[in-house]
Amino acid sequence: MMQRIKRLLPTIFLALLSLAGCIPYRNVVLFQQDKDPNKMDSVYLNQDYEFIIAPFDILNLRVNSTLSDVAGSVAVFNSSGQGAQTGGGGPGSYHQGILVDKEGNIEIPYSGKIHVSGLTLAQATDTIRSRLSVYIQDVDKNLFINLKILNYSVQVLGEVGSPGIIQSENEFMTVTEVLAKAGGVTELGDRKNIKIIRTDRLTKQTTTYRMDITSDEMVSPILARLQPNDVIYVKPLRRKQ
């Protein structure tokens, strides 16, 4: 009997060791479902989107004039010498910008505070142009205004090559573009159940969507367009356990 037990000891030891080293799947998955069974993720559908300025955005304002005697004076309105700083160009690189305050206003020289929250970039540009018309003659013909968002970024987490924050150079970013910049989905990533966690920038309401990127439709830029501050989470497959 004792000999039999001795022969089984290595098997028993290995079994206990494997159980001790096994991490439950629920302990490796982020952003798990709410305990409410009625609260399910929404399937990601086509969502038309136009960027809307919100409080705490950082804007880059460039003002130029075709008139030589005016060009020097309008430089004071540019954001390169005022406002806040935000990283985004890599270590040691900083972009100068104008911070939208918590009330949704920006402040530029001479014109004072201008409310821009809730406006598109085009609408905010028209508003700034209107305010500057007090100081510049024939503003529609002689003034060129360029307004850009500097803090347009998304977060990528989970089973990707390089998780982190992806900064966009414009106002149009897609899921496939972001996954490519993050090193692609690893072999342990669940391609049929990618989460997109989105918080409305004005209402602060959060919605979680799921996306199947094995579908050809998800290559479409319109279908897979992202919004600022989206969180893309690639869940691990169960075999990662």
MARRO-232405 format. One record per residue (C-alpha): residue in three letters; x, y, z. Coordinates in steps of 0.25 Angstrom, whole numbers, padded with zeros to 4 digits, always signed. Layout:
<nodes>
ALAXYZ ...
</nodes>
This chain:
<nodes>
MET+0000+0000+0000 MET+0011+0009+0004 GLN+0019+0006-0009 ARG+0006+0010-0017 ILE+0005+0023-0010 LYS+0019+0026-0012 ARG+0017+0024-0027 LEU+0005+0033-0028 LEU+0012+0044-0020 PRO+0019+0051-0032 THR+0005+0051-0040 ILE-0002+0057-0028 PHE+0009+0067-0026 LEU+0008+0071-0041 ALA-0007+0072-0040 LEU-0007+0081-0028 LEU+0004+0090-0034 SER-0004+0092-0047 LEU-0016+0096-0039 ALA-0008+0105-0031 GLY-0002+0112-0043 CYS-0016+0113-0051 ILE-0021+0127-0051 PRO-0036+0128-0053 TYR-0041+0135-0066 ARG-0049+0145-0058 ASN-0036+0150-0052 VAL-0029+0154-0065 VAL-0041+0160-0072 LEU-0043+0175-0070 PHE-0056+0183-0071 GLN-0065+0171-0068 GLN-0080+0171-0070 ASP-0088+0178-0059 LYS-0095+0168-0050 ASP-0108+0173-0055 PRO-0112+0162-0065 ASN-0121+0172-0073 LYS-0109+0182-0075 MET-0102+0177-0088 ASP-0092+0183-0097 SER-0097+0189-0110 VAL-0093+0184-0123 TYR-0084+0195-0130 LEU-0092+0201-0142 ASN-0090+0212-0152 GLN-0089+0225-0144 ASP-0088+0238-0151 TYR-0079+0247-0143 GLU-0074+0261-0144 PHE-0064+0266-0134 ILE-0070+0275-0123 ILE-0061+0284-0114 ALA-0062+0281-0099 PRO-0057+0287-0087 PHE-0042+0284-0084 ASP-0039+0282-0099 ILE-0026+0288-0104 LEU-0027+0296-0117 ASN-0016+0301-0126 LEU-0020+0314-0132 ARG-0013+0320-0144 VAL-0016+0333-0150 ASN-0010+0339-0163 SER-0013+0350-0172 THR-0010+0353-0187 LEU-0007+0368-0183 SER+0007+0370-0180 ASP+0004+0382-0171 VAL-0005+0373-0163 ALA+0002+0360-0163 GLY+0011+0364-0152 SER+0000+0369-0143 VAL-0009+0356-0144 ALA+0002+0347-0139 VAL-0002+0351-0125 PHE-0014+0343-0127 ASN-0006+0330-0129 SER-0006+0320-0118 SER+0009+0317-0120 GLY+0012+0327-0109 GLN+0001+0325-0099 GLY-0009+0316-0093 ALA-0006+0301-0088 GLN+0004+0291-0092 THR+0000+0276-0096 GLY+0010+0265-0099 GLY+0007+0257-0111 GLY+0019+0258-0120 GLY+0027+0248-0112 PRO+0037+0250-0100 GLY+0042+0264-0099 SER+0033+0269-0109 TYR+0022+0279-0106 HIS+0010+0285-0113 GLN+0006+0299-0109 GLY-0009+0301-0109 ILE-0021+0309-0103 LEU-0028+0302-0092 VAL-0043+0301-0092 ASP-0047+0304-0077 LYS-0058+0297-0069 GLU-0068+0307-0074 GLY-0065+0304-0089 ASN-0058+0317-0092 ILE-0044+0321-0098 GLU-0037+0334-0096 ILE-0029+0341-0107 PRO-0023+0355-0107 TYR-0032+0367-0108 SER-0044+0358-0111 GLY-0045+0353-0097 LYS-0053+0340-0094 ILE-0060+0333-0105 HIS-0070+0321-0103 VAL-0066+0310-0111 SER-0071+0297-0104 GLY-0082+0290-0112 LEU-0077+0296-0125 THR-0070+0288-0136 LEU-0056+0293-0141 ALA-0063+0300-0153 GLN-0073+0307-0144 ALA-0062+0312-0134 THR-0054+0317-0145 ASP-0066+0325-0150 THR-0068+0331-0136 ILE-0053+0335-0134 ARG-0053+0341-0148 SER-0066+0349-0144 ARG-0059+0354-0132 LEU-0046+0358-0139 SER-0054+0366-0149 VAL-0054+0377-0139 TYR-0039+0379-0141 ILE-0036+0375-0155 GLN-0043+0381-0168 ASP-0049+0372-0178 VAL-0046+0360-0169 ASP-0053+0350-0178 LYS-0043+0353-0190 ASN-0031+0356-0182 LEU-0031+0347-0170 PHE-0028+0332-0170 ILE-0031+0324-0157 ASN-0027+0310-0155 LEU-0033+0303-0142 LYS-0028+0289-0138 ILE-0030+0280-0126 LEU-0017+0275-0120 ASN-0022+0265-0109 TYR-0029+0255-0119 SER-0025+0242-0114 VAL-0030+0228-0110 GLN-0026+0217-0101 VAL-0022+0203-0105 LEU-0022+0192-0095 GLY-0022+0177-0094 GLU-0016+0167-0104 VAL-0009+0176-0114 GLY+0006+0177-0117 SER+0008+0191-0110 PRO-0003+0195-0101 GLY-0004+0210-0099 ILE-0009+0224-0103 ILE-0010+0226-0118 GLN-0010+0241-0122 SER-0017+0245-0135 GLU-0012+0255-0145 ASN-0026+0259-0149 GLU-0040+0257-0145 PHE-0042+0244-0152 MET-0037+0231-0146 THR-0042+0217-0148 VAL-0041+0204-0140 THR-0032+0197-0150 GLU-0023+0209-0151 VAL-0022+0209-0136 LEU-0019+0194-0135 ALA-0009+0195-0145 LYS-0001+0206-0138 ALA-0003+0197-0125 GLY+0005+0186-0131 GLY-0007+0178-0136 VAL-0016+0167-0128 THR-0007+0156-0122 GLU-0010+0142-0124 LEU-0017+0141-0111 GLY-0027+0153-0114 ASP-0041+0151-0116 ARG-0044+0157-0130 LYS-0059+0155-0129 ASN-0061+0162-0116 ILE-0054+0175-0116 LYS-0059+0185-0106 ILE-0060+0200-0109 ILE-0063+0208-0096 ARG-0068+0222-0100 THR-0071+0233-0090 ASP-0079+0245-0096 ARG-0070+0257-0095 LEU-0082+0266-0092 THR-0092+0258-0084 LYS-0081+0249-0078 GLN-0090+0236-0080 THR-0082+0224-0083 THR-0086+0213-0093 THR-0079+0200-0096 TYR-0079+0194-0110 ARG-0074+0181-0115 MET-0068+0179-0129 ASP-0065+0167-0138 ILE-0052+0171-0146 THR-0053+0158-0153 SER-0064+0164-0162 ASP-0060+0170-0175 GLU-0069+0182-0171 MET-0061+0186-0160 VAL-0050+0191-0170 SER-0059+0202-0174 PRO-0054+0216-0168 ILE-0069+0220-0166 LEU-0073+0208-0158 ALA-0060+0207-0150 ARG-0058+0222-0147 LEU-0054+0225-0133 GLN-0056+0237-0124 PRO-0047+0245-0114 ASN-0044+0237-0101 ASP-0049+0224-0106 VAL-0044+0212-0099 ILE-0041+0200-0108 TYR-0040+0187-0100 VAL-0036+0174-0107 LYS-0041+0163-0098 PRO-0032+0150-0096 LEU-0037+0137-0101 ARG-0040+0127-0090 ARG-0028+0118-0094 LYS-0019+0129-0088 GLN-0023+0124-0075 
</nodes>
